[in-house]
Amino acid sequence: MRLNQLTGRWVTIVAERAQRPTDFRPRSDFQPIDDSRACPFCPGNEEATPPALETFDADGNWQMRVVPNLYPAFQGDGGFAVHHEGPVHVMAEGTGLHEVFVYTPDHFSSLDALDDDHAADFMRALKSRFVQHADMPNIRYTQAIVNHGREAGASIAHPHGQLLALPFVPGEVLDEERAFARFAGGCLLCTTVEAELATGERVVAATDDVAIIAPYWSGVPYELLIVPRQHELHLQDSSDDTLAAVGRALRDATAFLNRALGDVAYNVGIHTAPHSHTGEYHWHVHIWPNLVTTAGFERGTGVMINIVPPEQAAAVLRDAAALTS
């Protein structure tokens, strides 16, 4: 058992049940996303979405667009007001913003296919949205995600991400805030990166600007953590050079996964300090491949069982990196 230092929760690594990359069920066995309708995110179909909140152009054509989500999970500019509806029932209005980030005009592209400039622009575009959200009253946190593949929650095949500006700080981020606050050795992630670089066994790739690691506490097979080497609380505090390095690392990490495992479904979650947070934190990126099903034990206990030790996952992905270089 290993302690996830970011959440304070235990995970179980069961090396005896470890699977080779070829043992996982291929995505081709799953029902694909229905792609028979005209794609609302492709160039020429801009009228199918609400007017863009922001566009990023290249050579006179849009390269990335941010549009309001037609079916928002959070909407409205009211604050976070809690109401009691009886002795145990508590509710609050789902205010906030829900945006779609169409990060490429190419319907058949994906994160792993971005070139260096586009990967850098991906992160700089996110920074622009985070800055705007941070200036809005009643918005306390922005969650950026990418769901790749139907099994990961994508309902439209065209590559896109989502930004959710929330009037509260999610529990997962609160857990991380507490973890950084109680870590006595300085910054939890700075220390983690230095410890991993010292041994190298869970390092997938690293530069002076960013590290891709299979975290010691991986809860799912081939889980990855991307950590900028420059310590900053908020994504929007980072320099353009750091953001470019993280964008390239995100591109490379997903390319390594695809090289090793095939077209794997995955979720990307960017964790940054809440907008008004001034305590200890270090923003970072999670990648969670969707290779196994969360079963009764995990749901009943909150303890994840990982059948691929991160040391093995990192070695497989380093081999994949060598093939893509």
N, C-alpha and C positions, 0 to 999 in steps of 0.2 A: 504494500500500500504506500502511496506517495501523497504528500500534502500539496494541494494547489495553493501556492502562496498568495496568488492574486484573489482568491475567493475564500480561503479558509476551509475549503471542503476537501475530503479525501477522494482519491481515485484508486482503482485497483488495476494493476498491470498483470495480465495473465499470460506470461511468455509461453507457457506450455500449449496454449491455444492459438499461437501466432499463425497468421496466414501470409502466404506469399501474395504479391500484387495480383497474380493471375487467378487467385482463388476467389476474388470478389466478383460479385455478379456484374456483368457489363451493363452499361446504361442502355444499350440497344435492346435489352430484354424488357425495359420499362416502356409504358405507353408514352409516346412523345407529346409535346405540346401541340395542340391544334393550331396549325399554321395556315389554314385555308382562307382566313379572312385577310382583307387588306391590312397591312401592318400600320398601326397608327404612329409608329416611331420612325418610319422610313422617310427619306426626303421626298417631297411632293405630297405627303399626306399630313402636313402640319395643321390643316384645319380640323383634323380628327382629335386634336388635343386642345385644351385651353391655351390661350396666348402664353408664350414663353415668358418666364420670370427673368431668365438670363440666357444669352447665347454666347458661344465662343466660336469665332469664325476663323477660317483659313482659306486663302485664295478666293475670297468672295462667297464661299459656301460655309454653312454651319458645320462645325466639327463636333460640337457638344451642345445640348440644350437641356435646360431645367424647366419643367412644366409642372403645374399643380396636378396632383393625383385626382383622377375623376371620381374615385371611390375612397376618399381619405379616411384613415383610421382616427386622425386628430384634425379638428377644424375649429376655428374661432379664436378670437383674441382675448377672451376672458381669462382671468387668473385661475389658479388652482384652488377651488373652493370645495371643501369636503362637507357632505351632508349625511346626517344619520337618519336612517329610515326605519328605526326600530332598535331593539336591544343589540342586534348583531349585524344589521345590514348598513353598510357604509358605501356611499357613492360620491363621484365627482364628475363634472362635465369633462368630456374628452376634447378639451381645447388644445390648440397648437396648430402646426402646419405639417402637411404631408406632401412631399415633392418627389417627382420622378426625374432622375438624372440619366438622360440618354447620352452615354459617353462616346458613342461612335455612330456615324450615319450608316455604317456597313451592317446590314441585317445578319450577315453570316460571320461576323467577327466575334471576338471575345477578349477578355482581359489578357490572356496569354499571347494574343496576336498583335498587341499594340507595339508600335515602334517606340524608340527612346523618347522622342519629343512628345508623342501622344500620351505615353505613360506619365511623363512629367506634367503635362497639361491636365491630366485626369485629377491629380492631387491638387494642383493649383486652382482648378475649378471648385473643388470641395472647399478649399480655404476661403474662396470668395463667398460661398454660401454660409459657411460657419461664421464669418465676420458679420454678415448681414443678420443672421439669427441672433448672434450675441448682442446686437444693438436693439433687439426688439423687447419691449416690456413683456414680462410674464413668461418668457422663454428661458428655461434654466439649463436645458441640455439638448444637444443635437446628436442623433444617432444616424450614422451613415452605414448602409448595408448594400451588399450585392448578393442576390440569390441566382446562382447559375444552375439551370436545369430544373425540370419539373419536380424531381424528388426534393430539391432544395427550396421549393416554394415559388419558383418563377411561373407566371401564368401567360407571359408573352415571350416569344422566342428571341426577339430583338434584344441585343445586349443593353442592359440598363441597371441602374442602381436606384436606391431610394434614400431620401433624407427625411427624417421625422424630428421636427422641432417640438420639444415637450415642455409642459409647464411644471414638470417634476423631474427628479433624478431617479432613473431606474435602479432597482434593487441590486442588479449585477454590478453597476458602477459604484453604488454605495459600498458594496462589499470590497471593491478594489480600493476605494478611498480609505477605508478602515485598514486594509492590508498595508498600504503605503505608510499610513500614520503610525502603525505599531511596529514597523520594521526598524530595528535599531541600528542597522549598519549603513545608513544613508539612504540612497534610492534603491528600492527593491529591484527594478528592472535594470538599472545600471550595473548593480552587483550581479544580477543573473547573467547578463551578457558577458561580463568579465569572467565569471566562473565557467561559463560554457566555452568561451574562447580558450580558456586555459587547458581544457581537456580535448575539445574538438569533437567529441563523439556524438553530440546532438546538434552540431552546427551543420546546416545545409549549405549556406553561403554567407560570406561576410565581407564588407569593405570598411573603409574608414568612416563611412556615413551611416551604414545600416547593417543589421544582422538578421538573418533568417534562421530560426532555430525550431527544432521539434522539442517543445518544452518538456522538461523532466516530469511534469505532472499531466502530460497529455491525457485527456479523457476519452478521446476517440482516435481511431487509427489515422495516422498521417496528419494529425493536427499540427498547425504551424503558427508561429508567433513572429511577427516582423516588428523589430524595435529600432527606431532611429537612435544612432549613437549620441547625437546631441540632445542633452536633457532639456526638454520643454514640457510644461504642463499641458498646453493646448495645441492642437494641430495648427491653429491659425497663428501661433507664436513662432512656428518654424520658418526658417529661411526657404527661399525658392530652391536652393541647392539641396537642402535636406528633403524637401517634398519631392523633388525630382528623383532622388535616390530611393525614396520609399515607393514611388510609383513604379520605378523599374524593378524593385524587389518584389512588389506585388505581381507584376507581369511575369517575372522569372519564376516565382514560387508556383503560380498556377500552371506555368508551362512545364515545370518539373513534375508536378502531379499528373498532368496529362500524359507526359512522356512515360512515366512509371506505371500509371494505372489505367490509361485510356481516357476517354472523355468523361471524367468524373464530375458528378454534381457536387457543389460546395456552397457554403455560406461564408461571406466576408463580413466582419464586423469591426468597425473602427471605434476604438475606445479613447476618448479624450476627457480631460477634466471638465466638470460642469462649468458653464460660462463664468460664473462668479467665484469659482473655487480658487483659493490662493494658497492652499496647503500643499503638502507633498503629493506629487503625481508625476507620471511619465506616460505620454500618449503612445499608443501602439496599435497594431492591427492583428486581428485573429483571423485565421482561415480554418474552417471546420469542414472537411470532406464528408459527404453523406454516403458512407460505405456500409454502415450497419444500422439496424433498427434499435431504437431505444425501447427496452423491454420492461417487464414488470418490476424487476429488482431495482433498476435505475430510477424508475418513476416512484417506486415506493420508498426508497431510501435516500435518493439524491446522490448516491455513490455510483459513479460511472465505472464500467468495466471495459478496459481497453485491451484488445487481443493482439495488438501490434506494439511492442515496446518502442518508445520513441528513438532509442538507439538504433534499432533495426530500420525504422522508417527513415531516419536521417541518412543512413548508409545507402538505402535504396535511392533516395532522392539525390544524393551526391553523385551516384552513378548516372542518374538521369541528367543531372547538370552537365556532366562530362560529355554526354552524347549530344547536348544541345549547344555546346560552346564551339 
